[in-house]
Amino acid sequence: MRATGRLRVIFGPAHSSSLDHEMTQENRRLLAQRQAEAQQWETLRRPDGSTYVVPKNPEDKSLR
């Protein structure tokens, strides 16, 4: 921990970029792709409280 603190004094924090920035066209495209992938799955809950993910359409093999 002491060595890490000394490195931070010299190099600064590990994450120093701003979170307020415009989304690029590539990021928008990736976000749309991830959202489309996520819509193909559904989360089921077992009686013991655990969850698991199953495809909404078992015949769809597009992402597998």
C-alpha positions as CSV (number, residue, x, y, z in Angstrom):
1,M,0.0,0.0,0.0
2,R,2.8,2.4,0.8
3,A,4.4,1.8,-2.7
4,T,1.1,2.3,-4.4
5,G,0.6,5.6,-2.6
6,R,4.1,6.8,-3.7
7,L,3.3,5.8,-7.3
8,R,0.1,7.8,-7.1
9,V,1.9,10.8,-5.9
10,I,4.2,10.6,-8.9
11,F,1.8,9.4,-11.7
12,G,-1.6,10.5,-10.3
13,P,-4.7,8.5,-10.0
14,A,-5.3,5.5,-12.4
15,H,-8.5,6.9,-13.8
16,S,-8.3,10.6,-14.7
17,S,-10.6,10.9,-17.7
18,S,-13.9,12.8,-17.6
19,L,-17.1,10.8,-17.5
20,D,-18.9,13.7,-19.2
21,H,-18.2,13.2,-22.9
22,E,-20.2,12.8,-26.1
23,M,-20.7,9.3,-27.3
24,T,-18.9,8.6,-30.6
25,Q,-20.7,6.9,-33.5
26,E,-18.7,3.7,-32.8
27,N,-19.9,3.7,-29.1
28,R,-23.5,4.2,-30.1
29,R,-23.2,1.3,-32.5
30,L,-21.6,-0.9,-29.8
31,L,-24.3,0.1,-27.3
32,A,-27.1,-0.8,-29.8
33,Q,-25.4,-4.2,-30.5
34,R,-25.1,-5.0,-26.8
35,Q,-28.7,-4.0,-26.2
36,A,-29.9,-6.3,-29.0
37,E,-27.8,-9.1,-27.6
38,A,-29.2,-8.6,-24.1
39,Q,-32.8,-8.7,-25.4
40,Q,-32.3,-12.3,-26.7
41,W,-32.0,-13.6,-23.1
42,E,-34.3,-13.7,-20.1
43,T,-33.4,-14.2,-16.4
44,L,-35.3,-16.9,-14.5
45,R,-35.4,-17.2,-10.7
46,R,-35.3,-20.5,-8.9
47,P,-37.4,-21.0,-5.7
48,D,-34.2,-20.8,-3.7
49,G,-33.5,-17.3,-5.0
50,S,-30.7,-18.0,-7.4
51,T,-31.0,-16.8,-11.0
52,Y,-29.9,-18.1,-14.3
53,V,-30.1,-16.9,-17.9
54,V,-31.8,-18.8,-20.8
55,P,-32.4,-17.8,-24.4
56,K,-35.9,-16.5,-25.1
57,N,-36.1,-18.4,-28.3
58,P,-34.2,-21.8,-28.0
59,E,-34.2,-22.3,-31.8
60,D,-32.4,-19.0,-32.4
61,K,-28.7,-19.8,-32.9
62,S,-27.5,-16.3,-34.1
63,L,-25.3,-15.5,-31.1
64,R,-24.1,-19.0,-30.3
